[in-house]
Amino acid sequence: MLWGGLVLVVRAGSKSVTNLSQPVRLTFKHNKQVEDGTCVFWYESADGDGTGYWSTGGCETNNTGSEFICSCNHLSFFAVLVNSELSVDKSGPDNLSYITYVGSALSVFFTTISLIIYICQHRRSPKQAIVVHMQLTGALLCLHLSFLLCCFWVSQLSGEEEEGGWVCRGLGLFLHWSLLATFTWTALEGFHLYLLLVRVFNIYVRRYLLKLSVVGWGLPTLTAVVCGISGVYGKYRLELKDENNHNSTAAICWISSDFKQHLVVSYITTVALPCLVILCNSCMLGLVVFKLWGLRRGGERQKMNTGKGSRFWKDFARVLGLSWVLGLPWGLASTTYVSLTGIYVFTILNSLQGLFVFLWSVNSCASSASL
């Protein structure tokens, strides 16, 4: 975030001026305490298309408590970024990678077991809810499996293979399709919950499961095919910079960095869609809490007095389990822009989605067996 939305320009004609013997000093005053502020300049990309990013190269920051003093050895557009970057040491990216790999591997294992549980449960007692759970679990299995395959394949590529060939493009399509399918079936879980809780009666829909499958698998397939034909997929490269300003590159088979509109595709399919799903399913979870509260308040008050604590924890576990099924932990992605702790929490919880779905399947199986 730019401090005060202020950008100062210091230039000498149209030529670039760098490596000044006497640094340029700029002062940005502020009237309240700000702990984290960094002096940056606008670094234009070599493509000459007007794009670029804020960089700290050649600039030093001094926060006196009432003003930021920027000392830079070149001329450019200058500003102060507040909470601009998180302090991550050299081992941070490696630790996050290991957590993700281990968590995704566990998710593949537990989602496979969950599918077996749901199949057995469906043979005993065919229910629409079980089928919907099976579809979401299958999408999650594809998501974590495709992620591991993409990471493994790109790690085997040599530096000469820029785009990774047709295999990397195919894996990128598989990963993107799996992510879209996961979000779509997560939304359909919320829709099915709405029918059960709100409409209750007269909820018969002809060929209901077939229609859900057309939406749950059809829309992601259509989107992925269109993107594949447009040449969206390939090797995605992420530039990393550690605390010593050493640059490195992380890569994965995903939406290609060389595709001109890759940011537009990424924001629409991996930002806008999840935000919409999380918003709708948050409303569904709120409705569940309201219904539970109404049931507990309206009846069996005397029984509640004797087992109030146990009922509370059962309801809490039920709501927590529903939050995982409805995909609400994806909303923790917003915390990754705030703190390093948020990055670790988001990485751990979302890489272990398969484990939590497994616990939910075991709980639902035990609940149906006790009836």
Buried (B, 14 or more C-beta within 10 A) or exposed (E): EEBEEEBBEBEEEEEEBEEEEEBBEBEBEBEEEBEEBBBBBBBBEEEEEEEBEBBBEBBBBEBEEEBBBBBBBBBBBBBBBBBBEBEBEEEBBEEBEEBBBEBBBBBBBBBBBBBEBBEEBBEEEEEBEBBBBBBBBBBBBBBBBBBBBBBEBBEEBEEEEBBBBEBBBBBBBBBBBBBBBBBBBBBBBBBBBBBEEEEEEEEEEEEBEEEBBEBBBEBBEEBBEEBBEEEBBBBBBEEEBBEEEEEEEEBBBBBBBEBEEBEEBBEEBBEEBBBEBBEBBBEBBEBBBEEBEEEBEEEEEEEEEEEEEEBEEEBEEBBBBBBBBBBBBBBBBEBBEEEBEBBBBBBBBBBBBBBBBBBBBBEBBEEEEEE
